[in-house]
Amino acid sequence: MASIAPAPAAATADPGRPGVSVPSVAFLGRDLTASIVVFLVAMPLCMGIAIASGVPAEKGLITGIIGGIVVGALAGSPLQVSGPAAGLAVIVYELVRDQGLSALGPILVLAGLVQVAAGVFRLGGWFKAISPAVVHGMLAGIGVLIVVGQFHVLFDHRPLPSGLQNLAAMPGRMLGLSATNWQATEFAFAIALVTIAAMLGWEKFRPAALRLMPGALVGVVAGTLLSLVLGFDIARVTVPDSIVGAITPPTAESFARWLDPSVLAAAVAIAFIASAETLLSAAAVDKMHDGVRTDYNKELRAQGVGNLLCGFAGSLPMTGVIVRSSANVQAGAITRLSAILHGVWILAFVAALPFVLTQIPMAALGAILVVTGWRLVSLKHATHLFRDYGVLPVIIWGATLAMVVATDLLTGVLVGIGLTMLELVPHLRRLRLKVFETSEGDAHSITLDGTATFVTLPKLSDTLDRVPHGTAVRIDASRLDAVDHTSAEMLRDWFQRRRASGTRVEITGARGRIATLAEGSHDKK
């Protein structure tokens, strides 16, 4: 019998944790501080992602405002922050390039409706069944596309139409630099290098007292100040005098595009990818604190409302975003008030100081996105998959990445999901999973019978999430024949959350992968 020991009781006694009773004044103070940190993180990313998407910078700021104020108030994940996401930059860029900016509004309205419907019909759990190899392969492919596309922005040039074209043109950009006859290209590249160096240097050497100051902001400020001091004539951000002037609602005629099959496909693709990325981010945020867990269906409904409003405002699509969300948690946020306030700060800054934004070099924002994209290409995840689950998940990860880069986002995801089906082949004779629950005094008993795969993951996840907080759990896995890597990752996260909350979990009859997961969680005590 494997026993997962509880964490020390002090883990839940921190008054800064969500869900713990503390004075409302403390709530306000911690949330106010966290909101300022998230605002400083969000500003350069909102503008940079807009530029990477092929739209004006103010479109990203509008999405950040809606994501903060509206979605923050409705969210099912208390500490998640929503806004424009690098994960959708590539698909938006292709849509704007092929169908024009006017098509984006109707597409987002329809995508928002799909998300609201998915939340209403409680389909949030099914997004958790998407293989982690597919999700991380998609993010890695997006990261590659952002890097090779924004690489050209470092030289004050626009990205080329496809990822492969951008990749092929990269050597020419470098070889075209002149060491003696500096023009706008060389000036822009110098600013980009300074931005990257300042960002990475700050993240590595920043003093403890300023640990919450985001590196992206430091990089943009350094690049901007240098360009102004030296008087470089390079491309800079353009924003309207009034944020209201950046709102471009779709016309009644533009909704006729819903009859176009390509528009329908784009809306479904954005809804699917935005929902998957949001729920992946929400799951990651849940690991960072021991308070209220995410209500996935409520979060889907909130994201749908947000994308509806973004569509009517003519701005970028939104998702829950891990960089801003992790900054929110690390800054000590207690409630969703911090996310709401960060949207208020963006609105106030854009309304009062738009002229400050026009001094930012495009190359500096491109540099921030290059670093952001590179971090999405996480080889650590591939090595983790190989070490814990074998070669097939790594193949799924690599194929998804390659297809996203070589074709498009939706094709890459569909190929990855198709390859995931191969994990079902060894278990075709017994794909069902039976779950039995009983309460025995102060303990909750769960018996698993069959095969745990991504097909049965929503049922297993819902069962585990129903276990009352603080209740000891006994799991009988003696009749559990096999577990695929998607279900294993979900179980690993659940084991760790229960332990972190100070709850004991006992597993009997565990074999193979489940036994390894249980022992791994036990070793971390």
N, C-alpha and C positions, 0 to 999 in steps of 0.2 A: 504493500500500500504506500503510495506516494502522498506526502503531506506538504502542502504549501503553507509555510508559517506566515502568520500576520506580521505586518510591519510594526514598529514601535507605536504605541498609542499617540505619541506626540505628533505623528504625521497628520492627524486629523484635528489637532488642537490649535493649529495656527489661526489666529483671528483674521489673517489676510486671505484665508481660503474661501472660495465661493461656497455658499450654503451654510456657513458657520455664522452664528448670531453675533454680530458686533454692532456697535453704535452706528447710527445712520451717518453721523458726522465723519466717522472713519471711512465708511463707504464712499462718501463724496470726495474726501481728500485723496484716497488711493485711486479712484476712478478718474478724477480730474488730472492727476499727475500722469496716469497711464495714457489718457486721451491725448495729451500733448506729445508724448513719445510716439504714439501711433501716427499722429498728424505729421510729425517730422519724417517718419519713415514713408508715409503714404504719398506726400507731395511729389517727390521726384519720380516715384514709381508710377503714379497715375499719369503724369505727363510722358514719361518714357514709353510706357506701354501703348499710349495713344499714338505716339510717333511710330513705334514698331508696327502698329496696326494700319498705318497709312492714312490716319485721320489727324486733324488738328489737335494740339495738346489739350485744349479746353474740353474736348469730348471726354477725355479720361477724368478730368477734374469733376465734371458733372456726374459721372458714374460713381466717383468716390463720395460725392456729397449724398447721392441717393442711397448708396450702400451703407453709409454711416447713419444718416438720420432715419431713413425709412426702414431699411432691412434690419438695422441695429435694434429698432423698437419692436420688430415682429419676430426676430430670430428665435429658432429653437435651440441654437447653440449659444449659451450665455456669453462666452468670451471670444467667439469667432468674429473676425472683422471681414467685411465684404467690400469689394471694389473691383476695378478692372484687373484682369489676371493675364499674366504672360502666357498661360496655357491656351488662351483663346486668340492671342495676337495674330497667329499665323492664319487661322481660318478667317478672321475678320479682314486681314490684309487681302486675302484671295477674293473674298466676297466684294469688297470695295473695288478692287482692281477689275473684276469681271462684270459686276452688275451695277457699280456706281454707289456712291454714298447714300443716295435716296432709297436704295433697297434695304439698307440696314435697319431702318425703323420698323417697317412691317415685319421683317424677319424676327426682330427681337420681341415684338408684341406677341407673335405667334409662339415663339420659344417660351416666353413667360407664361402664356396660357397652358402650354404643355406641362410646364413645371408645377403650376398651381394644381392642375388636374392630377398629376402624379402624387402630389401631397395629399389632396382630398381623398383619393382612392388608395392611400396608404401603400404606395409603391416604393417608399424610401428604403426599405429593407433590401429590396432587390438590387439596388445600386451597390450595397455592401458585398454582393455576390460576384462583382466584377473582379477578376483575378488581379492581385497586386502586381503581378508581372506585366499585365496589359497596361495598367494605370501608370506604373513607373516607366515602362517602355514608351508610352505616349508622351509623358513629360520629358523623357530624355530626348526623344525625337524633336519635340517642340524646342527644347533647349538648343539642340544643334542648329535648327532653322533660325532661331533668334541670333545666335552667335554669328553665323555666316551672313545673315542679312544685315545686322547692325554693324558688322565689321566695316561695311562700306560707308555707313554714316560717320564713322570715325574720321573719314577723309572728306567729309562734306559732300558725299555723293548719295544718291538714292539707291535703295536695294533693287536688285534685278528681279524679274518676275517669278523665279523658282529657286528652291534651295540648291539644286544642282548647279544652276547658272551662277548663283552667288558663290558657291564653293569654287567653281572653276575660275572665277574672276579674282579670287583673293590674291594669288601670287602677283598678278599684274598690278594691283593696287600698291603692293609693297615695292615692287621694282620701279614703279613710276615716281617714287619719292626722290626729291633732289636735295642733296646735302648743301648746295651752294646757292641755288636760286629758289628761295622760299616763297611759295604762293599760298593761297587759301588752303590748299590740300595739306601742305606741311604744317601750317599754323593749327589747323583743326586737329590733325593727328597728335601734335604736341600737347594740345589741351586735353585730348582723350587720355594720353599716357599719364599726364599729371593727375587727372581725375581718378583713374584706376589705382595709381600709386597711393594717392591720399586715402582712398576708400579702404584698400587692403591694409595699408600701414596703420590707419586709425584702428581698424578692427583687431589688429595684432598687438598694438602697443598702447592702446588708450588707457588712461588712468582709471583706477577703480571708481573714483568719484564721478566719472563721466561715462560709465559703462553703458548707460542707456542711450547715449547720443549715437544715432545711426550712422554707419559708415557711408551709406549712399548720400546722405545729406552733406557730410563733410567733403566727400569727393566733388559733388556738384558745386558747393561753395568755393572750394579751392580752384576748380577749373574756371568758374565764372570770374572770380577775382583776378586770376592771372590774365585772362583774356582782356579784361577791362584795363588793368594796369599797363599791359603792353600794347593796347589798342589794336588787337588783331581784328582784321576785317573778315569775319567768318559768319556762317549762318547761325541765326539765333531763333529762339522760340517766338512765335507770334500768337498773341491772344487778343480777343476783342476787349474794348474798353469796359464793356458790361457783360457779366456772365449770362445775363438774360438774353443778350444778343447771340450767344452760342447755342441756344435752344432752338432746334429746327424740327418742329413736329412734322410727321409724315402727312402728306395730303390725302384727301379721300381717294383720289385716283391711284395713289401708290398702293393702296390695299388690294387693288385688282391683281397685283403681283402674286397674291396667294393662290391664284389659279395656275401659276407657273410651277411645274413639278420640281424644278431646281431650287426654287425658293422654299417650297415645302420641305425638301430634303435638307436644305441648309438650316432651317428652323429646328427640325428634329435633331440634327447633328449638334447644334449649339446647346439645345436643351439637355441632350444626353451628356455631352462632355462637361458642360457647366455643372450639372447635377453631380456627376461622378467626382469631379475635382472638388466641389464644395463638401461632399460627404467624406471624401478622403481627408481633406483639411480638418473637418470637424472631428473625425476620429483621432487625428494626430493631436488636436487641441485637448481632447478628452484625456489623453495620456499625460498631459502637462499639469493637470490639477486634479484634486480629489473631490470636487464639488458636484454640482448638478450636471448630469450627463446630457448629451444632445438628444433632442426629440427630432429624429430625421425627417419625419413627415411635416412637422411644423417648419423646420428649416427649409424644406423644399418649397412650401407654400410662400414663405417669406422671400426666397430667392426669385420665385416666379413673379411676385408682385414687384420686386425690384427691377427685373428685366422688362416687365410690362412698362413701367415708368421710364426706363432707359430708352425703350423703343419709341414712346411718345415724345421723349425729349430729343431724340435723334443722336443719342450718345452711344458709348461702347457697352457691350454686355458685361455682366458681373458674375463673379463666383465668390465663395468664401476663399480667402487667400492666406496661406500658411505663414508667409513672412510677416505680414502685419498682425496676424493673430498671435504668433509666438511672441512678438514684441509686446503685445497687449498683456499676455500672461506674465512675461518676465518683468514687466513694469509694475506688476502688483494689482492689476484690475480685479475688481470684486464682482461687478455686475455688468449688464449690457450698457449701462450709462456711459462707459468709456468709449465704446464704439459709436454711440450716438454723438457724443461731444466731439469726437475726431472729425465727423462730418460737418459739424457746426464750425469748427476751426478752419477747415478747408474753404467753406462758403465765405466766412468772414475775411480770410486772407485774399481770396480771389476778388471779392467785392471791393476791398479797401486798397489793396496793393497790387493791382494787375501789372503795373509798370515794372515791378521787380522781376516778374517772370520773363519779361521780354529781354532781359539781360543774359539769360542762361544760354550758353552755346548748345546747338544741336549735338555737337560731338560729345559734350559732357553727358547728355542724356543717353546717347548711344553707348558710351563707355559703361554706364551703370547697367544697361540692358545686356551688354556682352558678359559682364560678370554674373548677372542674374541668370542668363541662359546657360552659362557654363556650369553653374551650380545645380541646374536641373538635370544635367547629364551625370547622374550619380552612379558611378561604377561600383560603389560600395553596396548598392542594392543588388546588383548582379552577382557579386561575390557572395553576398548573404544567401541569395536564392540557391546558388550552386552548392554552398557548404551545407545548407540545411535540407534542401529538397531535390538535389540532383540536377541533371542537365536539361530536362524538358522545360522547366520554368525559365531557365536562362535563354533557351532557344525562343520561347514565346516573347521574352523581353527584347531580345535582339531583333527578331523579325518585326515586331511592332515598331521599334525605333527605326529600322531601315525603311519600312514601308511608309512611315510618316514623312521621312526625309525625301524619299524617291517619288512618292505619289502625292498623297494628301492625308490630312488628319483622320478623316472618317475611314478611308480605306485601311490605314494602319491599324486602327482600333478593331475594325471588323476582322482583319487577318489575325490579330492577336486573340480575339474571342474565338475564332474558328479553331486555332491551334489549341486553345484551352480545352476544347472538346475531346482532344486526344487523351486527356487524363481520365475520361470516363470509360475508355475502351476496356481496361482490365476489369472493370466492375459492372459491365453491362448486364450480367445475370442478377446482380443485386444492387440496384441503385437507391433503393428506398432506405430511409432512416426513420426508425420509430423512437420517439422520445416519451418517457414515462416520468411523471413527477409525483412525489409524495412528500408530506411534511411529517417529520418524526421529532416531536418535542421542539427543541430550539434549533433543529437542523433541517435543511431542505435537501431532499435526495432526488437525484436525476439519474435515470438509467438510459443508456444509448444502445440501440440495437440496429445494426446495418452498416451502411457506408456513408461517411460524412464528405460530401462534395459540394461544389459551389451551387449545385442544383438544390440541395437541401439546406444551404446555409441560412436563408431567412428564417426557416423554422427553428433551427438550432440557436441562432442569435436571439430571436424573440424569447425563447425559453430561458436562456441564460440571463437576459436582461430583466426578466420578470422576478428573479430571485430577490427577495427583500434586502435592502441595504443593511449590512451588519450581521446577516444571518449566515451561520456556518453552512457549508455546502459539501455534500458527499456525492461524488460522481462514480457510477458503476460503468466502466468501459470494457468489461469482460466480453461483451457481445458486439463490440465495435470492430468491424473487420478491417477498415482502412480509412485514411483521412487524406484528402488532397491538400495541396499547399495553400489554397485560398482559405479553406476551413481551418487549417493549422495556424495560419497567421491570425485569424480572428480569435481562436482559442488562446493563443499566446498573449494577445492583448488583454483578453478577459481575465486570464490568470493573473497577469501583472496588476490590473486595476483592482481586483479583489484583494490581492496581497497588500497593495498600497493603502487600501482603506482599512486595513487591520483585521480582515476576515480570513478565517482558516478554510482551506479547500482540501478535501481528501479525495484521492482518486484510487479506486480499486480496479484490478484487472487490466491496467494500462499496458499496452504493448507497442513496440515500434515507435512511431512518431509522437504519439500522445505521451508515452512514458518519457521521451526525451524532453518534450515541452514542460512536463511537470517537474522533472529534475532541474531543468534550466531555470524555471521560476523559483524553485526552492533554493538554488545556489545563490540567487541574488539577494537573499535576505540579509 
